[in-house]
Amino acid sequence: MKEPARILVVDDEVHLAEGIRENLEAEGYRAETAPDGRAGLERIRAAHFDLVVLDVMMPNMDGLELCAQLRREGKQTPVLFLTVKGDAEDRVRGFEAGGDDYLAKPFHLKELLLRVAAILRRSSWYQSSDAALEFGGNRVDFQTYEARAWDGGLHALTHKEAMILKVLGDRANSIVTREEILDRVWGYEVFPSTRTIDNFIVRLRKRFERNPEAPAHFHTVRGVGYRFTPEPQPGDTPAS
């Protein structure tokens, strides 16, 4: 029988953190709390968690700093930010720090539980399929987030870069819309915009295409999305 997901709630509002913990446990998850960012970092370093629910405004290390530190240490545990600030600029900062989702306070408990379930589903999908992707002399390891490019260069991928590669790899040689990528990788519609996907594709081309200006693997289907071609056939015309 599959073990229940283990979730850490890091928030200096003790009553709120305990309330979230109790409701997560009522949903069948294993949950515990930490009172500030530094304590949360110590818990994450000491034990495995499937998700961290992380307040942004905290003493002793705020949530953004904690998330960024986790990513620097190579920990890709999904992070759901909680904050009293909910404008676009704050969401951008959260995603740049390596967060997976963002929920503004005050929030409805049902929405929190839905966000938690969606993040865990995406994480389960990511872990369940092939461990590596090989194409055109490139190799991507989805477990370590490390990639070796055709020219021998080594690259450390972000979680979002790896998830986008997995979406495209799972649908190789088929058109994948930008909206499908957003739904699979981010799981909601408000943020980011479809333009964000374009920027990620540009970065992937620079790393893995022999000629990024005439890509052989990451093709733009104008007005729709992208088509990933692992091994182009001789005579294929490169697409933009």
N, C-alpha and C positions, 0 to 999 in steps of 0.2 A: 504494500500500500504506500502511495506517495506521501512523503513527509509534508506537513503544512508549511507554507512559506513563512520565513522568519523576517519580521519587520522591526526596525528600530525607529522610535519617535524621538526626535531631538528638539526640545522646546523648553525655554525657561519659564513658560506659563505652566506651572505644575498641574493645576487642575485640568487645563485643556489637554495636556499630554496624557494624563491618566484617563481622561474621558475617551480620547482617541484609542488608547491602548485597549480599554475595556471593550469598545465597539469592534475593534479589529479581532480581538479574541472571540467575541460573539459570532463573528463571521467565519471562525475556524482557523485563523492565522495564529502563529506564535508571535507575541509582541512584547517589547520592553521599552523602557524610556531612558533618556539621558537628559540632565538638566541644563547643559550648555554645550557650545561647540567643541571645546577641548575634551570634555568628558565623552562626547559622542565620537570624536576621533579615536580616543583610546579604546572604546568598545568595538568600533569597526576594525581596528587593527588587531584586536584580540579574538574576534569571532566572525564567522560568516553570516551575512544578512542578505536576503533576497531583495530588499528594498529599504531605503532610508526616507522617512518623512521628516523633512528638515525645515525648521523655522529660519527665516533670514535674519531677523533682528535679535541677536543674542549676545550676552557678555562672554568674555574669554575666548572669543573666536566666532565671528558671525557665520551664518549659513553659507554664504557665497565663498568665503575663505575656506571653510571646511570642505566644501564640494571640490573646489579647485585643488586643494591639497590631496584629496583622495585620487583625483585624476593624475596628478603629478606622480603619485606613488604607484600608478598602474592599476588601481582598483576601479573597476567599471560597474560597481553596484548601482543600480538605478536610483535616482534621487527625485523625489517629489517635493518641491519647495512650497512652503506656506508663508504668507506675508500679508501685512496690512496694506502694502503697496501693490497695486495691480495694473499700473499703466504699462504701455508698450516698452518704455525704456528699461523698466525694472525686469520685465520678462526677458528682454534681450540680454541683460547682465546675467540673469539666471542661466540661460542656455549657453552663453559664452563660458560660464564657469563649469559647464558640463552637466547641467541638470536635464532631466527628462520630461518634467511637466511642472506646472505652476498653478497654484490655487490661492486666490486672494481671500483673506479673512475679512469679515466673517463668511463662513461657507456652510452649505447644507451638508449634513452628515452623509446623506445618500450620495451626493456628488463626490465627496471624498472617497467613499467606498467604491464607487464606479471607476474613479481615476486609478485607485490602487489596483483593482482587478484588471483594468486595461493595461497598465504598465507590466504587471506580472504575466499577462498573456503574451505581450510582445517579447518579454524576456524569455519565456518558455519557448516560443517559436524560434527565437534566435539560437537558443542552445540545442534545439532538437534536430536541426538539419545538418548537412555536411559540415565537417570541421574545417575544410579548406576549399579554396577556389583557385584553380589554375587556368591561365589563359595567356596566350601570346608570349610565353617565357616569364610571366609574372606568377607569383604564388602568394596568396593571402591566407593567413592563419586566423580563423575567426575566434579561436579560443585565447590566443595571446595578443591579438590585435597587431601583430607584426606582419610585414609584407616585404618580399624581396622582388624588386622590379627587374625587368628584362636586362637592364644594364648593370645588374649586380647591386644597385643601391638598396639600402634597407630603410624602411619607413615604419614609424609608429602611428597607427591609425587611431582616430577618435572613435568613440562608440557609434556615433551617428554615421561616420564614413563607412565603418564596417557593416552597419545595418543596411545602408543603401546598397552596398556591394552585394549583400546577401539577397536583398529583394530582386536586384537585377539578375543575379546568378540563378535564382530560383525560376525566373521567367526568361531565361536565355533565348535569344532569337525572336522574342515576342515584344510587341509594343507595350510599354508600361507607362501609364499616365502619371503626370506629376501628382495628381490627387491621390492615386493609389500609393505612391511612395510616401506622401505625407501621412496617409491613414495608417500604413504599416509601421513607419518609423517613429512618427510623433503621436499619432492616434487622435488628433483633434483638428478642427478647422480654423480656429481663430488665429493661431500663430504657429509656425512662421508662414510666410507667403510662399507661393510656388516659386518665386524668384530665388528663394533660399536653395531649392533643389538645384537650380542652374549653377549657382556658385559652388556647390559641392561637386557637381559633375566636372566643372572646370578644374578643380583641385585634383580630382581623380585622373583626369586626362594628363595633367602635368606630371603625375607620378608614374603612370602606367602605359601611356601611349608613346610609341617611338616618334611620332610626329603629332603633337597635340593639335596643330592647326588642321590636320587632315586625319582625324581619328579613325582607327580601324576597329575599335571595340565599343566605344561609348558614342552612339549615334543619336543626334537630335532628330526627333520627328516633329517638325515645326507645328506649333499650335496644339500639340497633343502631349508629348512626353519624350521618352527615350527607348531605344532598343539596344540591348547589350549583345554583342556578337563575340563569343569566346574565341573562336578560330575562324577568321574570315577565309573564304575560299579564294583561290587564285583567280584573278580577274575581277573580283568584287571592286566596285567603285566606292572609295571612302566617302562617308557621309559627314556632315558637319555636326 
